[in-house]
Amino acid sequence: MIKKILIANRSEIALRIIRACKELGIKTVAVHSEADTDSLHVRFADEAICIGPAQSSESYLNTLRILAAAEVSGADAIHPGYGFLAENPEFADMCNSSNMKFIGPSANVIRKMGNKSEAKALIKKAGVPVVPGSEGILKSIEEGKELVEGIGFPVILKAVSGGGGRGMRVVNSMEEFEMNYQMAQAEAQGAFGDPDLYLEKYIKNPRHIEIQLMADQHGNVVYLGERECSIQRRHQKLIEESPSVVVSDELRQKMGQIAVQGAKQVGYEGAGTIEFLLDEDGSFYFMEMNTRIQVEHPVTEMVYNRDLLKDQIRVAAGEKLGYTQEDVKLVGHAIECRINAEDWERNFMPNPGEIKSFHVPGGPGIRVDTHAYERYHIPPFYDSLIAKLIAYGKNRDESIARLNRALEEFIIEGVKTTIPFHQRLIKRAEFIEGNFDTGFLDRINLLE
Ligand code: MV4
């Protein structure tokens, strides 16, 4: 039984967790920094505790203060949301040894999935296809060069502790191998304090397709289809949709069953996502496993008519999933636009400040997840996501039509946002035809 959850996060996801808790009859404790006193998650939670200054390291990343807040408020579980401490195995360990249920998989699973080459090796054992490359970390430049003899160029060097695109280098020839190796190592050391690299064949212009999983503590695991996340800029997703135009029922079942196998192999529990690279020829390869609820979970909720946050909390409390793969039915289409407080015409520069006017779209098929409101001050200390606009329709055309009109209805004044960017993007022929991959945004220019 979970009676009271401390939410170790902020912004729209903190609100989303509070909403799920309210529907489940679970009490909520918000924690917040000094910069978030006027945040909606603070208002809507049953209790709120200020845990420190604006800087994340002093507040939302401060494990001891968060655990102290959990203790004094009498919480019995901690929901980490996404980002911040969501994939920190030490924090998950600390929670569990303080008798606070960490809402997510075990610390050991988080740790294994955080080591990208170990995750790959583990998942490969479960029969999940992986990109050809080094078995584990590269021990030297020479070992890397030898491997490439067999694989062929281009290859990609990735940081073992990386993820989300940092510490990666594509190598096109033997001449550039050494320099790229050293640069990737230096970047990995700087960003993660771990210089270790592994190597893979480089897949050109893949799609990013991810499978949503939900697993209970009793061995039941289901997949809830895929999300198409190829529309990204510098590894920041901007648009996500479900289903993907290029995933047939047959491919969905294949990817889904393989993802479930992988999750079972590692003893997964809770909500999780397996990311795949989908090649032009239809082959797919494991990329990473995310051991958290993701930003883009609403598109899956819409088309599978499930509340992933409630499911995640219920299974964390030890409840059975209560449904099987046969009950998971895809109906319709959903697309999400991330509305960021950014000046998209100036390299997506963050644009914090006061929201002077705020009008949220509505009507059939529209969902908006946001913590913003009129006169809300967007603090400069955190990421720039201010709203997620999700359009549901009976098919992709209807979803796009609703998205179009909802973007027109959405009024945000006082700060620059990515709304005009989305308006232009979803009118492009390539988007409408579903003809895009992870390189798409870099190839086009929406400014002209
Ligand atoms: C790749 C790849 C091509 N081949 N691996 C980027 C994020 C990190 N998680 C893995 N990434 C990639 N790995 C191989 N073997 C291309 C990317 C990649 C990418 C992947 C998903 C979404 C957007 C991307 C943008 C550039 C590169």
Residues whose N, C-alpha, C, O or C-beta is under 5 A from the ligand:
A	BS01	MV4	V131 I156 G163 G164 G165 E200 K201 Y202 I203 H208 Q232 T438
